[in-house]
Structures are given as structure tokens and as C-alpha cells.
Amino acid sequence: MKKLVLSFLVILLLVTSTQLAPVTAATKYDFKNVNWGMTVNQVKKKEKSKLLDTTKIKDISLLEYKTTGFRVNAKLVYIFYKNKLVRAVYEIFPNDTKKTTMDKYYKYFSIKRDLFDEYDASINFKDGLTPSGKRVLYDSEDVEKDLVSGAIALESNWVIDKKKTSISLMLARVTDAVRLRVIYTDYNLKYDLDELIDAQKY
């Protein structure tokens, strides 16, 4: 009987160790299986999704992949500054003309629940964001019209992994369409990445 109990405990320990191993291993990466500061070639070797395009504009380089993110079709874009990885962006439902603004709106809150389960509450209380950057409560009855017109965007933010990575979940009009994105950025950059990208006409 003692041998049977001992055998059961050994098996249980092995199963538990096997289940915990991927979690422990994952903590050494900042995003998926890459780290901030990696070069374009290093990320290419790590990322196994289908490469769609590569772009270089001055000091900014992009790698675009066809993949899945949050259980749906997505485009994944790695952004490099001076050949160092600084950001990764999932665009959800890319080029899918069948998905409406409200489809993206409901998916926004589905992803927010996923991120909440993973990282706890976001650091901002209000999702509504005006073009001037002011946080507001929004009228859910007018949200589709306001999103399409650009009068409002939705955004939630997290800072994770001992303040190494920031996450922005954003639903906003970008150029000609309302786009749903999950943006992972190196939290310890010494410059404003968005201003830098705009200056280089990305």
C-alpha cells in the first residue's frame, strides 16, 4: 500500500512539474519567444508565422506576419528602431471587410477580459479616449458612430513583467478604418516611440 501511495505521489509530482515548466520558461521572454533589443535577423529566426512583408524607413524597420492572436486571424508587426526590437503589434481581423465596427467593439471587450484574467485590472479606469487624449466615459448607444467618425477611441493599458513591457489594447479609427490592435512596447525606452515613428513618416 505504501509503495502504491509513493508511486502515485511521484506521478503527481511529474505531472505538476510538466505543467509548470512552460510557464517558467515563458518568463525569460518579453513577448512570445523574443526579447526587446533583439535584431531583425534574430526575430526572423524565432518567429515561425508566415512572413508577409519587410519594410525599412530610415531607422525604423518592420516585419509583418500572418498569424493568429487571441483566437482569431491577426497580422503581427514587429517594429525595430536602429535594428533593435522595441514594439510588437497584433492587428485583429486585418483586411476582413466582413467584420463591422461593432464586431471589433465586442472583440475589444473579449480581449480585455483575457488580459484582465492574465494580468489583473488595467491601469486606467475609463476606456473612452478623445482625440486630445482626455479620458472620458462614453455613450454606448453612440459608440459605433463615434468610433467611425474618430470622435472617440477605446483604450486600456497594462504594465507587466516587472515594468519591462507595456500593453495597450486599442480600438480606434486609423487612416481610413476602425482598427483593433494590441500593442506591446518596451516600457524602458528613453524616448517617445510614437513621436519618433511619426517623425520618420511611418
Disulfide bonds with the S-S distance in Angstrom:
none
